Structure formats: structure tokens, C-alpha cells
Amino acid sequence: MNILCIGDVVGTPGLDFLCRRLPALKRALQVDVCIVNGENSDKSGVGLTRHAAQEIFSHGADVITTGNHFLRRAGLDFYLEEPYILAPANHPALPAEAGCCTLDMGRFSVMAVCLCGVAYLDALKNPFDVLEGLLQKAQPTFCIVDFHAESTAEKKALAYCFDGRVSAIYGTHTHVPTADEGILPAGTGYITDAGMCGPAVSVIGVAPALAIQKQRLHIPVRFETAAGPCVLQGVLFTLDEKSGRCTAARRITEAE
């Protein structure tokens, strides 16, 4: 079974590029389940709207995950009404079930979970404890976790903590794909960050001049999504259908 996980979709350029490339990419990779992080897919480059979610679903996503910006363009009700659009399961304003779903694929089912890190981000519920609680309730054979976190150490620690108990854990949020894709000792697929779907000539999707101004002068700047050719980045996990363990992890890049 092949699970394709796409990193953060950034702004209108990223959304348009995802919609153009995802259907053919899924066919080429023989994808069974596709999970897309849509938390930055609004035209502003921050947040998720109903329109963007509809576009992502209509072009091939089975599940949309989010992260620390999940409430920037939508209210809490949005995530309670939409079973396959996941808020962070460890956010205190929502039940943990708003951050997970189970896909019935006929001969098997797949549980998807969205979590936010707490290192250098908001003080949410402990992601380790929340994931433990979800797994005790469901005990799925196939479980994929999008861990939207800033700290690479926090991502690695969660992965090793649940190695062998989930099929794969992949990081999002930093928008830069890491070169550590692989399989952990007990069979969990892992990558620290899946990357993004957005403008290639950018600072994590933002127009470079604006990012430089923010970083160099430390003054308030209204970010704008960069223009130009885009890149789609993610990771393809191949899972054993009997054990639920990962047998291969492969970085994916599509560029204009």
C-alpha cells in the first residue's frame, strides 16, 4: 500500500500547482491514500478556507491536515463538521477526535492523525500523551501521523517513542524537506520534514525581499506569497498490508 504525504501547500501558487500535478502524480506512484497539509493554502499564505479545501479534495486528497495556523481562516465548527479535515488533535479547544480520522479503503482502513509540536510553538496539550490516548482507543493496523512542529528534536523524539506502533510519522511546518527519510528500527517510516508545495524561489513560500526585511531589520512586515515557478514536495511511504509496518520511504519532488 502506498501513502503519499504532501508538505504544506502555500498560497494560491501552491494550491494551483498542487491541483495541476497531483492527479497525474498519484497515478504514476500508484497511490492508495493521499494526505495533504493545507494549513497555508489560503491566498494570503496563512490558513485554510472551505474553497481551498474543496479544491484540494477534488484534485485527489483523501485527508487534509493542518497545524498552528488552522484557525486563521476558519472557526472551530469547520473542523467539527468536516471529518477528513484535521485540526491538531492536541489543541485544547477541540476534542482529540477532531484531529484524527479513519479511511475505509475496502480491504483495509487507514487512520490519519494530525498533531502540533509544543517546542517553540503554542502551549498545547502534550502531543505524546494525546497520540497515546488515540492509539489506545483505536489500535489501528495502519496509522499515519503528520507532526506539525518547529523542533527537529521533538519530531525525532515522537517518532522513536511510537516506533513500531504507527506506520509512519512525517514532519511538516518548516517547509524545507529533510534528507533523513527512512525506516526506524521497529518499522515506522519517518522523515523530519516533508517540505512544501509552493514557489521555488522563496523563503519557505514568502517573497524573498519581504523575508529579508523581517529577518534583517526586525520590523513588522506583511508577508506575501512569492511568484514564479513552483515545487511540490512530499514523501511516499510503502506499507506492508499485513503488518502495517513501513517497507520503504521515498522523498518526492515535482518542479515546474
C-alpha positions as semicolon CSV with decimal commas, in nm:
position;residue;x (nm);y (nm);z (nm)
1;M;0,000;0,000;0,000
2;N;0,132;0,344;-0,095
3;I;0,061;0,653;0,115
4;L;0,155;0,991;-0,035
5;C;0,202;1,276;0,214
6;I;0,237;1,629;0,075
7;G;0,401;1,910;0,273
8;D;0,240;2,248;0,345
9;V;0,057;2,399;0,047
10;V;0,148;2,769;0,036
11;G;-0,085;3,034;-0,106
12;T;-0,263;3,043;-0,440
13;P;0,051;2,947;-0,638
14;G;0,099;2,635;-0,429
15;L;-0,268;2,543;-0,444
16;D;-0,285;2,584;-0,820
17;F;0,032;2,380;-0,872
18;L;-0,096;2,102;-0,644
19;C;-0,423;2,085;-0,838
20;R;-0,237;2,066;-1,170
21;R;0,013;1,799;-1,070
22;L;-0,146;1,580;-0,802
23;P;-0,381;1,365;-1,015
24;A;-0,106;1,252;-1,253
25;L;0,142;1,209;-0,968
26;K;-0,098;0,979;-0,784
27;R;-0,142;0,765;-1,093
28;A;0,231;0,745;-1,157
29;L;0,309;0,643;-0,800
30;Q;0,006;0,410;-0,766
31;V;-0,109;0,596;-0,456
32;D;-0,376;0,437;-0,236
33;V;-0,414;0,723;0,013
34;C;-0,310;1,089;-0,022
35;I;-0,271;1,325;0,274
36;V;-0,212;1,696;0,209
37;N;-0,123;1,962;0,466
38;G;-0,343;2,257;0,372
39;E;-0,292;2,497;0,660
40;N;-0,127;2,765;0,443
41;S;-0,333;2,718;0,125
42;D;-0,537;3,039;0,158
43;K;-0,447;3,312;-0,094
44;S;-0,280;3,504;0,191
45;G;-0,042;3,213;0,253
46;V;-0,182;3,152;0,601
47;G;-0,484;2,941;0,697
48;L;-0,730;2,706;0,527
49;T;-1,065;2,805;0,371
50;R;-1,358;2,595;0,254
51;H;-1,278;2,684;-0,106
52;A;-0,916;2,572;-0,078
53;A;-1,022;2,252;0,096
54;Q;-1,271;2,173;-0,181
55;E;-1,001;2,226;-0,442
56;I;-0,755;2,001;-0,259
57;F;-1,013;1,723;-0,219
58;S;-1,141;1,748;-0,576
59;H;-0,790;1,701;-0,714
60;G;-0,700;1,389;-0,522
61;A;-0,650;1,436;-0,148
62;D;-0,823;1,193;0,088
63;V;-0,732;1,381;0,407
64;I;-0,629;1,741;0,476
65;T;-0,413;1,810;0,779
66;T;-0,332;2,148;0,931
67;G;-0,113;2,296;1,204
68;N;-0,060;2,606;1,415
69;H;-0,246;2,833;1,167
70;F;-0,557;2,617;1,147
71;L;-0,786;2,886;1,296
72;R;-0,659;3,180;1,090
73;R;-0,930;3,148;0,822
74;A;-1,184;2,911;0,979
75;G;-1,364;2,860;1,308
76;L;-1,373;2,559;1,534
77;D;-1,703;2,439;1,382
78;F;-1,530;2,389;1,047
79;Y;-1,318;2,109;1,192
80;L;-1,606;1,952;1,381
81;E;-1,820;1,940;1,064
82;E;-1,555;1,806;0,827
83;P;-1,436;1,457;0,929
84;Y;-1,144;1,444;0,683
85;I;-1,009;1,793;0,758
86;L;-0,798;1,755;1,070
87;A;-0,721;2,015;1,333
88;P;-0,428;1,941;1,566
89;A;-0,553;1,663;1,793
90;N;-0,373;1,817;2,090
91;H;-0,540;2,158;2,067
92;P;-0,726;2,231;2,395
93;A;-1,030;2,390;2,226
94;L;-1,130;2,071;2,043
95;P;-1,170;1,702;2,126
96;A;-0,879;1,486;2,018
97;E;-1,109;1,315;1,768
98;A;-1,116;1,637;1,560
99;G;-0,752;1,564;1,484
100;C;-0,790;1,210;1,354
101;C;-0,999;1,014;1,107
102;T;-1,022;0,665;0,965
103;L;-1,046;0,597;0,593
104;D;-1,230;0,282;0,489
105;M;-1,045;0,158;0,181
106;G;-1,239;-0,166;0,139
107;R;-0,994;-0,441;0,226
108;F;-0,822;-0,219;0,483
109;S;-0,866;0,104;0,677
110;V;-0,613;0,379;0,747
111;M;-0,610;0,611;1,047
112;A;-0,465;0,960;0,993
113;V;-0,362;1,183;1,284
114;C;-0,262;1,550;1,297
115;L;-0,056;1,682;1,588
116;C;0,121;2,010;1,667
117;G;0,453;2,037;1,844
118;V;0,488;2,250;2,156
119;A;0,860;2,337;2,138
120;Y;0,885;2,700;2,014
121;L;0,512;2,698;1,934
122;D;0,190;2,742;2,135
123;A;0,149;2,564;2,467
124;L;-0,095;2,292;2,362
125;K;-0,166;1,954;2,516
126;N;0,128;1,716;2,526
127;P;0,138;1,552;2,178
128;F;0,292;1,233;2,319
129;D;0,004;1,185;2,563
130;V;-0,262;1,269;2,306
131;L;-0,127;1,024;2,050
132;E;-0,101;0,757;2,320
133;G;-0,467;0,808;2,405
134;L;-0,579;0,789;2,043
135;L;-0,385;0,468;1,980
136;Q;-0,522;0,303;2,292
137;K;-0,875;0,369;2,172
138;A;-0,831;0,269;1,808
139;Q;-0,531;0,032;1,783
140;P;-0,523;0,059;1,403
141;T;-0,309;-0,157;1,176
142;F;-0,230;0,144;0,956
143;C;-0,172;0,483;1,115
144;I;-0,008;0,789;0,956
145;V;0,088;1,090;1,170
146;D;0,150;1,445;1,045
147;F;0,353;1,609;1,323
148;H;0,344;1,982;1,255
149;A;0,634;2,104;1,464
150;E;0,924;2,350;1,474
151;S;1,178;2,143;1,664
152;T;1,354;1,864;1,479
153;A;1,441;1,705;1,813
154;E;1,073;1,700;1,915
155;K;0,982;1,534;1,585
156;K;1,253;1,271;1,622
157;A;1,159;1,200;1,984
158;L;0,792;1,144;1,899
159;A;0,890;0,914;1,615
160;Y;1,115;0,696;1,829
161;C;0,857;0,695;2,110
162;F;0,594;0,544;1,879
163;D;0,825;0,340;1,656
164;G;0,651;0,014;1,572
165;R;0,311;0,139;1,689
166;V;0,230;0,359;1,389
167;S;0,304;0,302;1,021
168;A;0,468;0,638;0,954
169;I;0,536;0,978;1,110
170;Y;0,631;1,274;0,897
171;G;0,705;1,632;0,991
172;T;0,555;1,947;0,843
173;H;0,570;2,321;0,924
174;T;0,927;2,419;0,836
175;H;0,864;2,386;0,458
176;V;1,217;2,256;0,387
177;P;1,244;1,885;0,301
178;T;1,498;1,696;0,507
179;A;1,726;1,418;0,382
180;D;1,658;1,169;0,662
181;E;1,371;0,970;0,514
182;G;1,387;0,606;0,619
183;I;1,252;0,331;0,840
184;L;1,306;0,331;1,216
185;P;1,424;0,012;1,393
186;A;1,074;-0,119;1,477
187;G;0,928;-0,047;1,133
188;T;0,787;0,306;1,139
189;G;0,852;0,521;0,831
190;Y;0,988;0,866;0,908
191;I;1,105;1,199;0,769
192;T;1,168;1,513;0,976
193;D;1,003;1,744;0,722
194;A;0,817;1,665;0,402
195;G;0,874;2,012;0,253
196;M;0,607;2,228;0,087
197;C;0,405;2,287;-0,226
198;G;0,471;2,645;-0,327
199;P;0,703;2,893;-0,502
200;A;1,053;2,757;-0,552
201;V;1,225;3,097;-0,541
202;S;1,107;3,197;-0,196
203;V;1,180;3,186;0,175
204;I;0,950;2,898;0,275
205;G;0,694;3,034;0,030
206;V;0,731;3,404;0,112
207;A;0,864;3,664;-0,132
208;P;1,240;3,682;-0,050
209;A;1,258;4,063;-0,020
210;L;0,989;4,062;0,249
211;A;1,152;3,779;0,442
212;I;1,488;3,958;0,428
213;Q;1,330;4,276;0,558
214;K;1,175;4,089;0,851
215;Q;1,489;3,898;0,941
216;R;1,738;4,180;0,889
217;L;1,551;4,480;1,030
218;H;1,319;4,308;1,281
219;I;1,023;4,528;1,195
220;P;0,661;4,422;1,124
221;V;0,622;4,303;0,765
222;R;0,312;4,189;0,582
223;F;0,421;3,870;0,412
224;E;0,312;3,788;0,058
225;T;0,343;3,460;-0,126
226;A;0,624;3,468;-0,380
227;A;0,559;3,448;-0,754
228;G;0,723;3,225;-1,013
229;P;0,768;2,852;-1,073
230;C;0,653;2,615;-0,800
231;V;0,772;2,292;-0,646
232;L;0,567;2,009;-0,493
233;Q;0,741;1,816;-0,216
234;G;0,636;1,522;-0,005
235;V;0,711;1,166;0,092
236;L;0,580;0,832;-0,031
237;F;0,550;0,559;0,230
238;T;0,505;0,198;0,120
239;L;0,336;-0,015;0,387
240;D;0,310;-0,389;0,434
241;E;-0,061;-0,472;0,421
242;K;-0,036;-0,749;0,680
243;S;0,180;-0,591;0,949
244;G;0,109;-0,221;0,883
245;R;0,481;-0,150;0,900
246;C;0,670;0,064;0,654
247;T;0,884;-0,110;0,393
248;A;1,004;0,198;0,202
249;A;1,016;0,578;0,240
250;R;1,088;0,794;-0,063
251;R;1,112;1,171;-0,098
252;I;0,901;1,313;-0,381
253;T;0,973;1,635;-0,573
254;E;0,781;1,776;-0,869
255;A;0,900;2,105;-1,016
256;E;0,793;2,339;-1,293
